[in-house]
Amino acid sequence: MPDKDNPTDPDAETLDLSGDESGKGSLPEHTNLPSMGMPSEIGRYKIIGVIGQGGMGFVYEAMQESPRRRVALKVIKHGAVSKMALRRFEFETQILAKLHHPNIAQIYEAGTWHSTDGDLPFFAMEYIPGNRTLIEYANKRNLSIRDRLELFDKVCEAVHHGHQKGVIHRDLKPDNILVSSNGQPKIIDFGVARATDADLAVTTMQTTMGQLVGTLQYMSPEQCDADPDLIDTRSDVYSLGIILFQLLSGKLPYNLRKRAIHEAVRVIKEDRPDSMGTISSTLRGDIDTITLKSIEKDRELRYQSAAELANDVNRYLNNEPIIARPVSITYQLKMFAKKYKRTCAALFLLALSIILGVIGTSWGMIEAKRGWAEADLQLMRVQSRNEALGNSVSSLLSGVRDTVGKLGDSAVAQRSLLDLAKENMDAIQLDQEATPKEQAELAILLLNNATSNMSVSGVGFGNLDLAEKSLIEAGEVLDSINVESIEDERFALGISRMKLDRYKFLAELAQSRAEKLSGSQRIAMFKQAIDIWEKRDALGDKHYKETKDWKGLEVQWSSNLGIGNAHFKIEELENSKKAYETALGYMETIQSLVPDKSIRWKRGIGVTHYLIALVSSNPRDALSHLQIAIENSRQVIKAEPDNARRPRDLALMLSLRGQLRVSNDVDTDEGIQDLRESVILLTKRALESPRETATQNDFQEQLEAISSVLTEAGKPEEAATICNGAIEQMECIASAGAITGTETWNNIIEQLQSTLR
């Protein structure tokens, strides 16, 4: 299984104070391992040799006959079979059986071996061919920084998988991460892991107060306190940070050589770690920042999950802004320049050539050696370069918009980058009249900034006042553009569409504000939104008739959806249904005109059918619409498997259909299946996007509605099975600290448990 220098036994030595700063040396040499008395067979496994040994037992290399494969066989040795040892062994078996990930060693079987010394527990697990520890593999292969980070990324994904299953490893170190001959890392030794879900918690050995579990160099400050209640998934994030530090720099952040345990603990809890930048200049900057954030002493300041750490590593690899530091304007410009080297280099050279051109012109005038003709020629060159500079800035701003679209959850970075682009745009327009193209670029940036600040339901938590300010500025810029003077028809159409988009955002802004109000103020604000939507609808109709552009129909579809949504919010259901039905007509017309984009239109048609069903007073009519909506949604998910937001459509559609079927006693069994599938999708989304307000609301509202419908239909057992299972799963993950927004989720869980009790 492993090479001869590195046995894999995870129990070899959990507290390494040998003074070896490399982090190695915690396991015995293969040649020193006992072979006398080695069994020839254990159960149905033929023993080939000894891989390693530790305080609890041996790890053998063995061959399984059926199916025929090589395995690593871990057996508790005679004399170590105390109650605590057996509980720990049983615990590790249960833990590994829960985890299924390509970068976690898989368990195959657990059992008891009837030896001459009595019954001894064993389990068979995945054999890792040609393995080396993580650090050894990287050093022997002389991996580059990028290769090491890509390898580390896989380790983070595996740890995150364990956290999602409710498991904290608690003893992550290079010796417990083996890399196979094909370059795949495998995490082993969950023997000291802590299960965070309720079913394993009752069988878990309780760590004695004051006992240090894990290798000290890789232990978080809270682990050093030996209080189990202080340890959560962020403790594993700390260990990953230490491993990353060692993997990149070849050293450990703290020098614990020959220190007493209490002094070593003090260093870990109080001393600032060394910076990797002091070890190697190539490790200065972002990667050093990422590593130091992951080993922050205060766990609230660390990355809150292994996935968050991995995401920042990937941002670094892709030359994108990391979240480990405040996103300043200067820093974003630096990262943008790093990612778009050619554009920025060209921009810099053009700016430099202009400066030199101006200097050359001035010098020529002062010296009067080349005459006014030469000066005029230089001035023409400067003007030409200035125009080129403007074009380059336009290209730069296009890159900014592309980057903003890819920043995802980094709302602060998004908005700062937009501000940076706007400052550059303002600088270009200083002391000169802006061209229509430059005005259009500025309007686009303002609209992007408005939409970002209106994302109050996502993780960005926007600012509606700033959104309104940007929309007002965008309107002023767009109104100042003389569309009739623009000869380029496509450019003129683009300006018209931006004006339509601005009305859309104004209507959405009014609806967002209305959500925060109550009573007559709420109704008035929604009515204002309806007026804006109707004005946009009329402009869209005019736009379509003048240009014969199908996008005008799309404007009318979205406008009528907005009108319907606003009517729905103030319970004007008939008006809402009329607007949705009008929207459906537009969408079906678009699909007939542009069939090559059928998947995009399928979602639009599906969502519109769902909304009609939502406000329909006739259950059978609603079920008919939902049948189409669900079929379309499944096709969209199949065509776009990587789009994490599409399953939400299906979850809401299935929930509504299930509730209608059950409450109206129409295909009740199928209705219960709909509700079960809906809850599975909602729970999956909650795990993937826990911080989104829409995710939280969906989970709580739908589970409450589903439980209520099933209970009223005389099916409380089904309600408990479907809803309580999802609640318990979220409770388990939240209590592990494995999801962000834990406090919010604890409140949601508490409210659901109270409602469903």
Sequence and secondary structure as in RCSB ss.txt:
>XXXX:A:sequence
MPDKDNPTDPDAETLDLSGDESGKGSLPEHTNLPSMGMPSEIGRYKIIGVIGQGGMGFVYEAMQESPRRRVALKV
IKHGAVSKMALRRFEFETQILAKLHHPNIAQIYEAGTWHSTDGDLPFFAMEYIPGNRTLIEYANKRNLSIRDRLE
LFDKVCEAVHHGHQKGVIHRDLKPDNILVSSNGQPKIIDFGVARATDADLAVTTMQTTMGQLVGTLQYMSPEQCD
ADPDLIDTRSDVYSLGIILFQLLSGKLPYNLRKRAIHEAVRVIKEDRPDSMGTISSTLRGDIDTITLKSIEKDRE
LRYQSAAELANDVNRYLNNEPIIARPVSITYQLKMFAKKYKRTCAALFLLALSIILGVIGTSWGMIEAKRGWAEA
DLQLMRVQSRNEALGNSVSSLLSGVRDTVGKLGDSAVAQRSLLDLAKENMDAIQLDQEATPKEQAELAILLLNNA
TSNMSVSGVGFGNLDLAEKSLIEAGEVLDSINVESIEDERFALGISRMKLDRYKFLAELAQSRAEKLSGSQRIAM
FKQAIDIWEKRDALGDKHYKETKDWKGLEVQWSSNLGIGNAHFKIEELENSKKAYETALGYMETIQSLVPDKSIR
WKRGIGVTHYLIALVSSNPRDALSHLQIAIENSRQVIKAEPDNARRPRDLALMLSLRGQLRVSNDVDTDEGIQDL
RESVILLTKRALESPRETATQNDFQEQLEAISSVLTEAGKPEEAATICNGAIEQMECIASAGAITGTETWNNIIE
QLQSTLR
>XXXX:A:secstr
 B TT    TTS SS  S  TTS   S  GGGS  TT  SEETTEEEEEEEEE SSEEEEEEEETTTTEEEEEEE
E TT   HHHHHHHHHHHHHHHH   TTB  EEEEEEEEETTEEEEEEEEE  TTBEEHHHHHHHTT  HHHHHH
HHHHHHHHHHHHHHTTEE S   GGGEEE TTS EEE   TT EE SHHHHTTS    TT   S GGG  HHHHT
T GGG  HHHHHHHHHHHHHHHHHSS SS  TT  HHHHHHHHHHS    GGGT GGG SHHHHHHHHHT SSGG
GS SSHHHHHHHHHHHHTT   SSS   HHHHHHHHHHHSHHHHHHHHHHHHHHHHHHHHHHHHHHHTSSHHHHH
HHHHHHHHHHHHHHHHHHHHHHHHHHHHHHH TT HHHHHHHHHHHHHHHHHHHTTS   HHHHHHHHHHHHHHH
HHHT  SSSS   HHHHHHHHHHHHHHHHHS GGG   HHHHHHHHHHHHHHHHHHHHHHHHHHHT  HHHHHHH
HHHHHHHHHHHHHHHHHHHHHH  HHHHHHHHHHHHHHHHHHHHTT HHHHHHHHHHHHHHHHHHHHH GGGHHH
HHHHHHHHHHHHHHH S HHHHHHHHHHHHHHHHHHHHH TT TTHHHHHHHHHHHHHHHHHHTTSSHHHHHHHH
HHHHHHHHHHHHHSTT HHHHHHHHHHHHHHHHHHHHTT HHHHIIIIIHHHHHHHHHHHTT SS HHHHHHHHH
HHHHHH 
